[in-house]
Amino acid sequence: MTSIEQKTIQTIRFLAADAVQAANSGHPGTPMGAASLAYVLWTRHLRHNPSNPKWFNRDRFILSPGHASTLLYSLLHLTGYDLPLDEIKRFRHWESLTPGHPEYGLTSGVEVTTGPLGQGFANGVGMAIAEQWLAARFNQPDHKIVEHFTYAIVGDGDLQEGVSAEAASLAGTLKLGKLIYLYDSNRIQIEGSTEIAFQENVGKRFEAYGWQVIGPVDGDNLDAVDSAIREGKADAARPTLIICRTHIGHGAPTKQDTASAHGEPLGKDELAAAKKAAGWNPDESFFIPDDVLVHMRSA
């Protein structure tokens, strides 16, 4: 991991955590834990155009755990979508562009409204079906008019829902090869460890659905995540689930890997300690280094 990559990932984490802290409401844990894998996807693979968010042949990205919305808002701002930093500072405020859960049609770059767990998973399957049908209808041997991927980050909570099981089964049956999901497996839910309610072998279940399953991979190993996504893109006959082991509340000194990082602000002292441990100014909020902005907007 290069220094600019590390700095950018920390920027994503702290923007997300600062927004939740300022609102005194929200979910900082998943944005901090999934920042690395989201960074890899957005800088090395996702084909999109912030100046033309409705570009027809863009790749689609869905944040299925919509409660982690500050992760998406941070990515949208850093990559140049029409989402000013002041809107991130107004997270969860009335009439802001940054509601607690992403809303389609409100915020530029948001592909689908998510929040009810499993819904975004199923929406992505629908988008991949549309891509497959349109490609079959309009593409010519020497000219591909429709060719894009549908990506999503999905969480433990999404995979506990029945709707995701039904949609996953359909995706495997239809051989949706341009569907790639990054499973943010942090093994924590709001009540505590997922062990209390969710002990199945997710990989085996998805293999039974007809998916390509990759991993587990270290979600903070950028090259491992990159390689897994490339492997997923190379399989045109199966949807892909990449199991990424992550740490909820990554970098929080006492709350990493605990349920207390899931659905409430870290607290001023905990957030300051996390910044200090990362070499950041603990007294500064919503800080974006100039070279990070240049890096993300040229990715």
C-alpha positions as CSV (number, residue, x, y, z in Angstrom):
1,M,0.0,0.0,0.0
2,T,1.5,3.4,-1.0
3,S,1.4,6.4,1.2
4,I,-1.2,8.2,-0.8
5,E,-3.4,5.1,-0.8
6,Q,-3.1,4.8,3.0
7,K,-3.8,8.5,3.4
8,T,-6.9,8.3,1.1
9,I,-8.3,5.3,3.0
10,Q,-7.9,7.2,6.3
11,T,-9.6,10.2,4.8
12,I,-12.6,8.1,3.8
13,R,-12.7,6.6,7.3
14,F,-12.5,9.9,9.2
15,L,-14.9,11.8,6.9
16,A,-17.5,9.0,7.6
17,A,-16.8,9.0,11.3
18,D,-16.8,12.8,11.5
19,A,-20.2,13.0,9.8
20,V,-21.7,10.6,12.2
21,Q,-20.1,12.3,15.2
22,A,-21.4,15.7,14.1
23,A,-24.9,14.4,13.6
24,N,-24.7,12.5,16.9
25,S,-26.4,9.7,15.0
26,G,-25.5,7.1,12.5
27,H,-23.3,4.1,11.8
28,P,-19.5,4.7,11.7
29,G,-18.3,1.1,12.0
30,T,-18.9,-0.3,8.5
31,P,-17.6,2.8,6.7
32,M,-14.4,2.6,8.6
33,G,-14.1,-1.2,8.1
34,A,-15.0,-1.3,4.4
35,A,-13.0,1.8,3.4
36,S,-10.1,-0.2,1.9
37,L,-12.2,-2.5,-0.2
38,A,-14.4,0.4,-1.4
39,Y,-11.3,2.3,-2.3
40,V,-9.9,-0.5,-4.5
41,L,-13.2,-0.9,-6.3
42,W,-13.7,2.8,-6.9
43,T,-10.1,3.6,-8.0
44,R,-9.1,0.5,-9.9
45,H,-12.3,-0.9,-11.4
46,L,-15.5,1.2,-11.3
47,R,-16.2,2.9,-14.7
48,H,-18.2,6.0,-14.0
49,N,-18.3,9.7,-14.8
50,P,-19.0,12.1,-11.9
51,S,-19.7,14.9,-14.4
52,N,-22.3,12.7,-16.1
53,P,-23.8,10.5,-13.4
54,K,-26.5,9.1,-15.7
55,W,-24.0,7.9,-18.4
56,F,-25.8,4.9,-19.8
57,N,-23.0,2.4,-19.9
58,R,-21.5,3.2,-16.5
59,D,-20.8,0.5,-14.0
60,R,-23.4,0.4,-11.2
61,F,-22.4,0.5,-7.6
62,I,-24.8,-0.3,-4.8
63,L,-24.2,0.1,-1.0
64,S,-26.6,-2.5,0.2
65,P,-26.1,-1.8,3.9
66,G,-27.6,1.7,3.5
67,H,-26.9,2.5,7.2
68,A,-23.3,2.8,6.2
69,S,-24.2,5.8,3.9
70,T,-21.3,8.0,5.0
71,L,-19.0,5.6,3.2
72,L,-20.8,6.3,-0.1
73,Y,-21.1,10.0,0.6
74,S,-17.4,10.2,1.2
75,L,-16.6,8.4,-2.0
76,L,-19.0,10.6,-4.0
77,H,-17.5,13.8,-2.7
78,L,-13.9,12.7,-3.1
79,T,-14.4,11.5,-6.7
80,G,-16.1,14.7,-7.8
81,Y,-19.8,14.2,-7.8
82,D,-22.1,17.1,-7.1
83,L,-22.0,16.6,-3.3
84,P,-20.2,19.5,-1.5
85,L,-18.3,18.9,1.7
86,D,-20.8,21.1,3.5
87,E,-23.5,18.5,2.7
88,I,-21.5,15.8,4.4
89,K,-21.2,18.1,7.4
90,R,-25.0,18.3,7.3
91,F,-25.4,14.5,7.5
92,R,-28.9,13.5,8.7
93,H,-30.0,17.1,8.7
94,W,-33.4,18.2,7.4
95,E,-33.3,18.8,3.6
96,S,-29.7,17.8,3.3
97,L,-28.4,15.7,0.4
98,T,-27.0,13.3,2.9
99,P,-29.9,11.5,4.6
100,G,-29.2,8.6,7.0
101,H,-29.7,6.1,4.3
102,P,-29.0,6.8,0.6
103,E,-32.0,7.9,-1.5
104,Y,-32.2,7.5,-5.3
105,G,-33.1,10.8,-7.0
106,L,-31.9,13.0,-4.2
107,T,-28.1,12.6,-4.2
108,S,-26.0,12.5,-7.4
109,G,-24.4,9.2,-7.8
110,V,-26.8,7.2,-5.7
111,E,-28.0,4.3,-7.8
112,V,-30.7,3.0,-5.5
113,T,-32.4,3.7,-2.2
114,T,-31.0,1.3,0.4
115,G,-31.6,0.7,4.1
116,P,-33.9,-2.3,4.5
117,L,-31.3,-5.0,4.6
118,G,-31.1,-7.3,1.6
119,Q,-33.0,-4.8,-0.6
120,G,-29.9,-3.5,-2.3
121,F,-28.7,-7.0,-2.9
122,A,-31.8,-7.8,-4.8
123,N,-31.8,-4.4,-6.7
124,G,-28.3,-5.2,-8.0
125,V,-29.5,-8.6,-9.4
126,G,-32.3,-6.7,-11.2
127,M,-29.8,-4.3,-12.7
128,A,-27.6,-7.1,-13.8
129,I,-30.6,-8.8,-15.5
130,A,-31.3,-5.6,-17.3
131,E,-27.6,-5.4,-18.5
132,Q,-27.7,-9.0,-19.7
133,W,-31.0,-8.6,-21.6
134,L,-30.0,-5.3,-23.2
135,A,-26.6,-6.7,-24.3
136,A,-28.3,-9.7,-25.8
137,R,-30.8,-7.5,-27.6
138,F,-28.5,-4.8,-29.0
139,N,-24.9,-5.8,-29.0
140,Q,-23.3,-6.8,-32.3
141,P,-20.3,-9.1,-32.9
142,D,-18.1,-6.1,-33.8
143,H,-19.8,-3.5,-31.6
144,K,-20.8,-3.8,-28.0
145,I,-23.3,-1.1,-27.2
146,V,-24.1,-2.4,-23.7
147,E,-21.3,-3.7,-21.5
148,H,-21.0,-2.8,-17.8
149,F,-20.7,-4.4,-14.4
150,T,-23.0,-4.2,-11.4
151,Y,-21.0,-4.1,-8.1
152,A,-22.2,-4.0,-4.6
153,I,-20.9,-4.0,-1.1
154,V,-23.1,-6.3,1.0
155,G,-23.0,-7.1,4.7
156,D,-23.8,-9.8,7.2
157,G,-27.2,-8.3,7.7
158,D,-28.0,-8.4,4.0
159,L,-27.1,-12.1,3.8
160,Q,-29.3,-12.9,6.8
161,E,-32.4,-11.7,4.9
162,G,-34.6,-13.9,2.9
163,V,-34.8,-11.5,-0.1
164,S,-31.1,-11.9,-0.7
165,A,-31.3,-15.7,-0.8
166,E,-34.1,-15.6,-3.4
167,A,-32.3,-13.0,-5.5
168,A,-29.0,-14.9,-5.2
169,S,-30.6,-18.1,-6.4
170,L,-32.1,-16.3,-9.4
171,A,-28.7,-14.6,-10.2
172,G,-27.0,-18.0,-10.3
173,T,-29.7,-19.5,-12.4
174,L,-29.5,-16.7,-15.0
175,K,-25.6,-16.9,-14.9
176,L,-25.2,-13.2,-14.4
177,G,-21.5,-12.9,-15.1
178,K,-21.4,-9.2,-14.8
179,L,-22.6,-9.2,-11.2
180,I,-19.8,-8.9,-8.5
181,Y,-20.5,-8.5,-4.8
182,L,-18.0,-7.7,-2.1
183,Y,-19.1,-9.3,1.1
184,D,-18.0,-7.1,4.0
185,S,-17.7,-9.9,6.5
186,N,-16.9,-8.2,9.8
187,R,-18.9,-10.7,11.9
188,I,-20.6,-8.0,14.0
189,Q,-24.2,-7.0,14.2
190,I,-26.0,-4.5,16.4
191,E,-26.6,-7.1,19.2
192,G,-23.0,-8.4,19.2
193,S,-21.2,-11.2,17.3
194,T,-23.0,-12.8,14.3
195,E,-22.3,-16.1,16.1
196,I,-25.6,-15.5,18.1
197,A,-27.7,-15.7,15.0
198,F,-25.7,-16.5,11.8
199,Q,-23.4,-19.4,11.7
200,E,-23.9,-20.9,8.3
201,N,-21.2,-21.4,5.7
202,V,-22.0,-18.5,3.3
203,G,-19.5,-19.5,0.7
204,K,-20.9,-23.0,0.4
205,R,-24.4,-21.6,0.2
206,F,-23.5,-19.3,-2.7
207,E,-21.7,-22.1,-4.5
208,A,-24.9,-24.0,-4.3
209,Y,-26.7,-21.1,-5.9
210,G,-24.2,-21.3,-8.8
211,W,-22.0,-18.4,-7.9
212,Q,-18.2,-18.1,-8.1
213,V,-17.0,-17.7,-4.5
214,I,-13.6,-16.1,-3.9
215,G,-12.0,-15.8,-0.5
216,P,-12.0,-15.1,2.3
217,V,-9.5,-12.4,1.5
218,D,-8.1,-9.7,3.8
219,G,-10.3,-6.7,3.1
220,D,-7.4,-4.4,4.0
221,N,-5.0,-6.0,1.5
222,L,-5.5,-3.8,-1.5
223,D,-3.8,-6.1,-4.0
224,A,-5.7,-9.2,-2.7
225,V,-9.0,-7.4,-3.1
226,D,-8.0,-6.1,-6.6
227,S,-7.0,-9.6,-7.7
228,A,-10.3,-11.0,-6.5
229,I,-12.3,-8.4,-8.4
230,R,-10.2,-9.2,-11.5
231,E,-10.9,-12.9,-11.1
232,G,-14.6,-12.1,-10.7
233,K,-14.7,-10.1,-13.9
234,A,-13.0,-12.9,-15.8
235,D,-15.8,-15.4,-15.1
236,A,-18.5,-14.5,-17.7
237,A,-20.8,-17.4,-16.8
238,R,-21.3,-16.9,-13.0
239,P,-22.0,-14.0,-10.6
240,T,-19.2,-13.6,-8.0
241,L,-19.2,-13.2,-4.3
242,I,-15.9,-12.0,-2.8
243,I,-15.7,-12.7,0.9
244,C,-13.7,-9.9,2.5
245,R,-12.7,-10.2,6.2
246,T,-12.8,-6.7,7.7
247,H,-12.8,-5.0,11.0
248,I,-15.8,-2.9,12.0
249,G,-14.7,0.5,13.4
250,H,-11.2,-0.1,11.9
251,G,-8.7,2.0,13.9
252,A,-10.9,2.8,16.8
253,P,-8.7,2.0,19.9
254,T,-11.3,0.4,22.1
255,K,-14.3,-0.1,19.8
256,Q,-12.8,-1.9,16.7
257,D,-14.4,-5.3,16.3
258,T,-17.2,-4.5,18.8
259,A,-20.9,-3.9,18.4
260,S,-20.5,-0.5,20.0
261,A,-18.9,0.7,16.7
262,H,-22.0,-0.4,14.7
263,G,-24.9,2.0,15.3
264,E,-23.8,5.0,17.3
265,P,-21.1,7.7,17.1
266,L,-17.7,6.6,18.3
267,G,-17.6,9.5,20.8
268,K,-15.3,12.5,20.7
269,D,-12.5,10.9,22.8
270,E,-12.5,7.6,20.8
271,L,-12.5,9.4,17.4
272,A,-9.8,11.7,18.5
273,A,-7.7,8.7,19.7
274,A,-8.3,7.0,16.4
275,K,-7.0,10.0,14.5
276,K,-4.0,10.4,16.8
277,A,-3.1,6.8,16.3
278,A,-3.2,7.3,12.5
279,G,-1.0,10.4,12.7
280,W,-3.8,12.9,12.1
281,N,-4.7,16.0,14.0
282,P,-7.2,14.8,16.6
283,D,-8.7,18.3,16.9
284,E,-9.5,18.7,13.2
285,S,-12.7,17.4,11.6
286,F,-13.7,16.9,8.0
287,F,-10.1,17.3,6.9
288,I,-9.2,16.4,3.3
289,P,-5.6,16.6,2.3
290,D,-5.1,18.3,-1.1
291,D,-3.2,15.4,-2.5
292,V,-6.0,13.0,-1.6
293,L,-8.5,15.1,-3.5
294,V,-6.2,15.2,-6.6
295,H,-5.6,11.4,-6.3
296,M,-9.3,10.5,-6.1
297,R,-10.4,12.9,-8.9
298,S,-7.8,11.5,-11.3
299,A,-8.4,7.9,-10.5
